[in-house]
């Protein structure tokens, strides 16, 4: 990371997670069945759509108090699944901030008698998994004409897809294999793809970035239980150091 300091690498990680009751059943779900199909839960409000908001908001306040660079939160596609965003952080501190935010999440949930899981596919079937999408940019990407630098970085990423898959979950791809199926807003673990405003790609260029011609890209492959230090390291090695 020190060798990439002059490029000012910024990271932002979207940490998804799932809340469980003490019996390991998703929090708020019927004990002998399932809630209604996915659709109304994403960024939802209301007791019939979101479960566990008290935990989410207490965690957010704890992160702010602790000085963590937390920048947002939202209910996710599967009920009892949530996300918080950490960043932008420059360099290795991305891992520091996310790791502490995870610790605080577990600690806060403990006070509510709720379990947090970072499993990337906590419920089998027609339910979304959980990821840790990594948003990445360098100073050159953020400046005018940066889209060209972004496209060059994406080309490099395509040549090292397998290396990144191995770095993006603690079991070198085995955990992510359950999540990256090409369904539920994911790409296939076996293929590399990129596109503008496409949530089914490995790498997504946000629509606004495409219009502005500069900004950042989102790597949607990291799993929710990834090691953020490994994620940021491999992005720097591939996109900046050309290793």
ABEGO torsion letter per residue (X at the ends): XAAAAAAGBBBBBBBBBBBBBAAGBBBGBBAABBBBBBGAABGBBEAAABBGAAAAAAAAAAAAAAGBBBAEBBBBABBGBBBBBBOBBBEAAAAAAAAAAAAAAAAAAAAAGBBBBABABABBEBBBBBBBBBBBBBAAAABBGAAAAAAAAAAAAAAAAAAAAAAABAAGGAAAAAABAGBGGBBBAABBBBBBGBAABABBBBAAAAAAGBEBBBBAABBAABBAAAAAAAAAAAAAAGX
